[in-house]
Amino acid sequence: MKMIDARGKNCPIPVVLAQKAIAAGETAFTVRVDNAAAVENLKRLAESRGYQAHPVGDGEGFAVTFAASGTPTAQAASPSQHAAGDWTVFAGRDCIGDGDRELGSSLMRMFFYTLTQGDELPGTILFMNAGVKLPTLDAQVAEHLNALQERGVKVLVCGTCLNFYGLADQLKAGTVSNMYDIVSCMARSAKVVTL
């Protein structure tokens, strides 16, 4: 049986690794994690994909065994209301939330990493105000954005904002854009997710 060691990996990496095993056709495998939150996330994934999840605590954390049991639940199997690519992500800041800045920066990186691992991608990602620091100063986010661009996602970065922050010559991902293009993308989108 395939063993996936996800101990020490932050959310959502254990779930992403399990999703990859499912996509590869694994009918039975075990994911080792070191926290209860990861166990709950893996159990939800298993249920949505038609697997039974059997978590067992051991001396070094938890082992969650996946075993194929049938078809995905109706909610997971049904197509989304809008086709993949029919939505937009808007980043007007360089971290998620109003709490701890370090946590917010980490959450932003994990958000873009998670997008790269999914099947339903936004059509466009827009950066304005302090959000333009992500495709310029954050190498990890820029790497994720470049991977998303390779999969057809359009990344637009506000030129006025780049100039304001003195970052116009540091763009590592995306295309310099303007307010007209950004508003037009929002208007054409089925939904806009703001970070």
Sine and cosine of phi, psi and omega as CSV:
sin_phi,cos_phi,sin_psi,cos_psi,sin_omega,cos_omega
0.00,0.00,0.69,-0.73,-0.01,-1.00
-0.91,0.41,0.70,-0.71,0.03,-1.00
-0.89,-0.45,0.81,-0.59,0.02,-1.00
-0.92,-0.38,0.89,-0.46,0.00,-1.00
-1.00,-0.08,0.97,-0.22,0.00,-1.00
-0.94,-0.35,0.31,0.95,0.04,-1.00
-0.91,0.42,0.67,-0.74,-0.01,-1.00
0.99,0.16,0.00,1.00,0.01,-1.00
-1.00,-0.07,0.73,-0.68,0.00,-1.00
-0.96,0.26,0.40,-0.92,0.13,-0.99
-0.85,0.52,0.68,-0.73,0.12,0.99
-0.97,-0.22,0.35,0.94,-0.13,-0.99
-0.84,0.54,-0.68,0.73,0.04,-1.00
-0.85,0.53,-0.64,0.77,0.02,-1.00
-0.93,0.37,-0.66,0.75,0.01,-1.00
-0.88,0.47,-0.68,0.74,0.02,-1.00
-0.90,0.44,-0.64,0.77,0.04,-1.00
-0.92,0.40,-0.66,0.75,0.04,-1.00
-0.87,0.50,-0.63,0.78,0.02,-1.00
-0.90,0.43,-0.64,0.77,0.03,-1.00
-0.90,0.43,-0.66,0.75,0.04,-1.00
-0.89,0.45,-0.72,0.69,0.00,-1.00
-0.88,0.47,-0.50,0.87,0.01,-1.00
-0.98,0.19,-0.05,1.00,0.05,-1.00
1.00,-0.02,0.19,0.98,0.04,-1.00
-0.90,0.44,0.79,-0.62,0.01,-1.00
-0.99,-0.13,-0.30,0.95,0.05,-1.00
-0.50,-0.87,0.77,-0.63,0.03,-1.00
-0.32,-0.95,0.25,-0.97,-0.01,-1.00
-0.82,-0.58,0.68,-0.73,0.07,-1.00
-0.91,-0.40,0.83,-0.56,0.05,-1.00
-0.99,-0.11,0.78,-0.62,0.00,-1.00
-0.72,-0.69,0.19,-0.98,-0.06,-1.00
-0.86,-0.51,0.27,0.96,0.03,-1.00
-0.50,-0.87,0.46,-0.89,-0.07,-1.00
-0.92,0.39,-0.51,0.86,0.01,-1.00
-0.89,0.45,-0.65,0.76,0.03,-1.00
-0.90,0.43,-0.61,0.80,0.04,-1.00
-0.87,0.50,-0.74,0.68,-0.01,-1.00
-0.90,0.44,-0.65,0.76,0.04,-1.00
-0.89,0.46,-0.66,0.75,0.02,-1.00
-0.92,0.38,-0.62,0.79,0.04,-1.00
-0.89,0.47,-0.67,0.75,0.03,-1.00
-0.91,0.42,-0.66,0.75,0.05,-1.00
-0.87,0.49,-0.74,0.68,-0.02,-1.00
-0.84,0.54,-0.73,0.69,-0.02,-1.00
-0.88,0.48,-0.66,0.75,-0.05,-1.00
-0.95,0.32,-0.35,0.94,-0.05,-1.00
-0.95,-0.30,0.16,0.99,0.05,-1.00
0.98,0.19,0.50,0.86,0.04,-1.00
-0.91,-0.42,0.44,-0.90,0.21,-0.98
-1.00,-0.03,0.66,-0.75,0.05,-1.00
-0.91,-0.41,0.77,-0.64,-0.01,-1.00
-0.83,-0.56,1.00,-0.09,0.01,-1.00
-1.00,0.10,0.65,-0.76,0.05,-1.00
-0.70,-0.71,0.77,-0.63,0.07,-1.00
-0.98,0.18,0.69,-0.73,0.10,-0.99
-0.79,-0.62,-0.04,-1.00,-0.07,-1.00
-0.91,0.42,-0.26,0.97,-0.06,-1.00
-0.88,-0.48,0.37,0.93,0.00,-1.00
0.78,-0.62,-0.77,-0.64,-0.05,-1.00
-0.71,-0.71,0.52,-0.86,0.14,-0.99
-0.86,-0.50,0.86,-0.52,0.01,-1.00
-0.94,-0.35,0.92,-0.39,-0.01,-1.00
-1.00,-0.07,0.78,-0.62,0.05,-1.00
-0.99,-0.17,0.72,-0.70,0.09,-1.00
-0.69,-0.72,0.82,-0.57,-0.02,-1.00
-0.87,0.48,0.73,-0.68,-0.05,-1.00
-0.80,-0.60,-0.10,1.00,-0.04,-1.00
0.36,-0.93,-0.58,-0.82,-0.04,-1.00
-0.99,-0.12,0.36,-0.93,0.04,-1.00
-0.88,0.48,0.36,-0.93,0.05,-1.00
-0.89,0.45,0.35,-0.94,-0.05,-1.00
-0.84,0.54,-0.64,0.77,-0.03,-1.00
-0.90,0.44,-0.68,0.73,-0.03,-1.00
-0.96,0.28,-0.52,0.86,-0.08,-1.00
-0.99,0.16,-0.42,0.91,-0.07,-1.00
-0.97,0.24,0.56,-0.83,0.00,-1.00
-0.92,0.38,0.42,-0.91,0.02,-1.00
-0.93,0.37,0.34,-0.94,-0.04,-1.00
-0.88,0.47,-0.61,0.79,0.00,-1.00
-0.91,-0.42,0.59,-0.81,0.00,-1.00
-0.89,0.45,0.48,-0.88,0.07,-1.00
-0.83,0.56,0.67,-0.74,-0.02,-1.00
1.00,-0.03,-0.08,1.00,-0.05,-1.00
-1.00,-0.09,0.46,0.89,0.00,-1.00
-0.57,-0.82,0.26,-0.97,-0.11,-0.99
-0.77,-0.64,0.60,-0.80,0.15,-0.99
-0.97,-0.26,0.77,-0.64,0.03,-1.00
-0.89,-0.45,0.87,-0.49,0.03,-1.00
-0.92,-0.39,0.96,-0.27,0.02,-1.00
-0.98,-0.21,0.14,0.99,0.01,-1.00
-0.52,-0.86,0.19,-0.98,-0.07,-1.00
-0.98,-0.22,0.16,0.99,0.11,-0.99
-0.51,-0.86,0.32,-0.95,0.01,-1.00
-0.99,-0.12,0.77,-0.64,0.10,-1.00
1.00,0.05,0.08,-1.00,-0.06,-1.00
-0.94,-0.34,0.08,1.00,-0.03,-1.00
-1.00,0.10,-0.72,-0.69,-0.04,-1.00
-0.90,0.44,0.78,-0.63,-0.06,-1.00
-0.91,0.42,-0.65,0.76,0.01,-1.00
-0.89,0.45,-0.69,0.72,0.06,-1.00
-0.89,0.46,-0.71,0.71,0.00,-1.00
-0.87,0.50,-0.62,0.78,0.04,-1.00
-0.93,0.38,-0.66,0.75,0.04,-1.00
-0.90,0.44,-0.66,0.75,0.03,-1.00
-0.89,0.45,-0.61,0.79,0.03,-1.00
-0.90,0.44,-0.70,0.71,0.03,-1.00
-0.88,0.48,-0.67,0.74,-0.01,-1.00
-0.93,0.37,-0.53,0.85,0.05,-1.00
-0.88,0.48,-0.76,0.65,-0.04,-1.00
-0.94,0.35,-0.57,0.82,0.10,-1.00
-0.87,0.48,-0.71,0.71,-0.02,-1.00
-0.89,0.46,-0.63,0.78,0.08,-1.00
-0.85,0.52,-0.67,0.74,-0.04,-1.00
-0.90,0.43,-0.42,0.91,-0.06,-1.00
-1.00,-0.02,-0.16,0.99,-0.08,-1.00
-1.00,-0.05,0.16,-0.99,0.03,-1.00
-0.99,-0.11,-0.49,0.87,-0.03,-1.00
-0.99,-0.13,0.98,-0.21,-0.08,-1.00
-0.98,-0.19,0.49,-0.87,0.14,-0.99
-0.94,0.34,0.39,-0.92,0.08,-1.00
-0.97,0.23,-0.54,0.84,-0.09,-1.00
-0.60,-0.80,0.57,-0.82,0.17,-0.98
-0.84,-0.54,0.79,-0.61,-0.08,-1.00
-0.91,-0.42,0.68,-0.74,0.03,-1.00
-0.83,-0.56,0.79,-0.61,0.07,-1.00
-0.66,-0.75,0.22,-0.98,0.02,-1.00
0.75,0.67,-0.70,-0.71,-0.05,-1.00
-0.91,0.41,-0.24,0.97,0.06,-1.00
-0.87,0.50,-0.43,0.90,-0.02,-1.00
-0.93,0.37,-0.20,0.98,0.06,-1.00
-0.94,0.34,-0.38,0.92,-0.03,-1.00
-0.93,0.37,-0.79,0.62,0.00,-1.00
-0.98,0.19,0.06,1.00,0.00,-1.00
-0.91,-0.42,-0.78,0.63,-0.13,-0.99
-0.99,-0.17,-0.30,0.95,-0.06,-1.00
-0.97,-0.25,0.98,-0.18,-0.07,-1.00
-0.88,0.48,-0.58,0.82,-0.02,-1.00
-0.92,0.38,-0.72,0.70,0.03,-1.00
-0.90,0.44,-0.67,0.74,0.01,-1.00
-0.86,0.51,-0.65,0.76,0.04,-1.00
-0.88,0.48,-0.70,0.71,0.02,-1.00
-0.90,0.44,-0.65,0.76,0.00,-1.00
-0.90,0.43,-0.64,0.77,0.04,-1.00
-0.90,0.43,-0.62,0.79,0.06,-1.00
-0.90,0.43,-0.64,0.77,0.03,-1.00
-0.92,0.39,-0.63,0.77,0.04,-1.00
-0.88,0.48,-0.61,0.79,0.03,-1.00
-0.89,0.45,-0.40,0.91,0.01,-1.00
-0.99,-0.10,0.17,0.99,0.12,-0.99
0.98,-0.18,0.06,1.00,0.03,-1.00
-0.98,0.18,0.74,-0.67,0.05,-1.00
-1.00,0.06,0.76,-0.65,0.01,-1.00
-0.89,-0.46,0.91,-0.42,-0.02,-1.00
-0.91,-0.40,0.72,-0.70,-0.06,-1.00
-0.83,-0.56,0.80,-0.60,-0.05,-1.00
-0.89,0.46,0.88,-0.47,-0.01,-1.00
-0.92,0.40,-0.63,0.77,0.03,-1.00
-0.87,0.49,-0.65,0.76,-0.01,-1.00
-0.93,0.36,-0.65,0.76,0.06,-1.00
-0.86,0.52,-0.70,0.72,0.02,-1.00
-0.90,0.43,-0.67,0.74,-0.02,-1.00
-0.85,0.53,-0.69,0.72,-0.03,-1.00
-1.00,0.05,0.03,1.00,0.00,-1.00
0.93,0.37,0.56,0.83,-0.08,-1.00
-0.90,-0.43,0.19,0.98,-0.11,-0.99
-0.85,0.52,-0.50,0.87,-0.03,-1.00
-0.99,-0.13,0.20,0.98,-0.06,-1.00
-0.89,-0.46,0.24,0.97,-0.04,-1.00
-0.93,0.38,0.85,-0.53,-0.02,-1.00
-0.97,-0.26,-0.23,0.97,0.00,-1.00
-0.43,-0.90,0.56,-0.83,0.07,-1.00
1.00,-0.09,-0.02,-1.00,-0.03,-1.00
-0.84,-0.54,0.70,-0.71,0.06,-1.00
-0.91,0.42,0.75,-0.66,-0.09,-1.00
-0.72,-0.70,-0.19,-0.98,-0.06,-1.00
-0.65,-0.76,0.15,-0.99,-0.06,-1.00
-0.87,0.49,-0.62,0.79,-0.01,-1.00
-0.87,0.50,-0.76,0.64,0.00,-1.00
-0.89,0.45,-0.64,0.77,-0.02,-1.00
-0.91,0.42,-0.72,0.69,0.02,-1.00
-0.90,0.43,-0.64,0.77,0.01,-1.00
-0.88,0.47,-0.67,0.74,0.04,-1.00
-0.88,0.47,-0.69,0.73,0.03,-1.00
-0.88,0.48,-0.69,0.72,-0.05,-1.00
-0.90,0.43,-0.54,0.84,-0.02,-1.00
-0.99,0.12,-0.23,0.97,-0.08,-1.00
-0.98,0.18,0.58,-0.81,0.10,-0.99
-0.92,0.40,-0.55,0.84,0.08,-1.00
-0.43,-0.90,0.41,-0.91,0.06,-1.00
-0.84,-0.54,0.85,-0.53,0.04,-1.00
-0.99,-0.14,0.87,-0.49,-0.02,-1.00
-0.98,-0.19,0.76,-0.65,0.02,-1.00
-0.99,-0.12,0.00,0.00,0.00,0.00
